[in-house]
Amino acid sequence: MKSMFTFDSMLTPKLVTGLYWLLIIIAVISGLGTMFSGYEGLTAGTFFLGLITMILGSIGARIWCELMIVIFKINENLQILKDKQ
């Protein structure tokens, strides 16, 4: 508990996994909403736009979360190097 209050350990890397799944759910719901939001019902344009929203949203969420993890891994490695000196 002390390491959390002194910022010796990071809390955010533990939260990134949960945030990733939340972003995936948002991308899927957004894509489904786009697929079935046409005024005349299901059309090919809105269906493919919703599919693209789901795919690109999922890929974007993965890339963003991986970049966040990389930043924290760099921090961990720098801490290890600092402690060796």
C-alpha positions in Angstrom: 0.0 0.0 0.0 2.9 2.3 0.8 4.3 1.9 -2.8 1.0 3.1 -4.2 1.1 6.3 -2.2 4.7 7.1 -3.0 4.3 6.3 -6.7 6.9 3.5 -6.6 4.5 1.2 -8.4 2.3 2.2 -11.2 -1.5 1.6 -11.1 -2.3 2.5 -14.7 -0.8 -0.6 -16.4 -3.2 -2.8 -14.4 -6.1 -0.7 -15.6 -5.1 -0.7 -19.3 -6.4 -4.3 -19.8 -9.9 -3.4 -18.4 -9.9 -0.2 -20.5 -9.0 -2.2 -23.6 -12.0 -4.4 -23.2 -14.2 -1.4 -22.5 -13.0 0.2 -25.7 -13.7 -3.0 -27.6 -17.3 -3.1 -26.3 -17.8 0.5 -27.3 -16.4 -0.1 -30.8 -18.8 -3.1 -31.2 -21.8 -1.2 -29.9 -21.0 1.8 -32.0 -20.5 -0.4 -35.1 -23.8 -2.2 -34.5 -25.6 1.1 -34.0 -24.2 2.4 -37.3 -25.2 -0.8 -39.1 -28.8 -0.6 -38.0 -29.3 3.2 -38.0 -30.5 3.7 -41.6 -33.9 5.4 -42.1 -35.0 2.8 -44.6 -33.7 0.0 -42.6 -30.6 -2.1 -43.2 -28.7 -0.8 -46.2 -25.4 -1.9 -47.7 -23.8 1.4 -47.0 -24.6 1.6 -43.3 -23.8 -2.1 -42.9 -20.3 -1.8 -44.3 -19.7 1.5 -42.4 -20.7 -0.2 -39.2 -18.4 -3.1 -40.0 -15.5 -0.8 -40.7 -16.3 1.1 -37.5 -16.0 -2.1 -35.5 -12.8 -3.3 -37.2 -11.0 0.1 -37.1 -12.2 0.8 -33.6 -10.9 -2.5 -32.3 -7.5 -2.0 -34.1 -7.3 1.6 -32.8 -8.1 0.5 -29.3 -5.4 -2.2 -29.4 -2.8 0.1 -30.8 -3.5 2.8 -28.2 -3.4 0.3 -25.3 -0.2 -1.2 -26.6 1.4 2.2 -26.8 0.4 2.9 -23.2 1.9 -0.5 -22.1 5.1 0.3 -24.0 5.5 3.6 -22.1 5.1 1.9 -18.8 7.6 -0.9 -19.8 10.1 1.8 -20.7 9.6 3.3 -17.2 10.1 -0.1 -15.6 13.3 -0.7 -17.5 14.6 2.7 -16.6 13.9 2.1 -13.0 15.8 -1.2 -13.1 18.8 0.6 -14.8 18.6 3.4 -12.1 18.6 0.8 -9.3 21.7 -1.0 -10.7 23.8 2.2 -10.4 
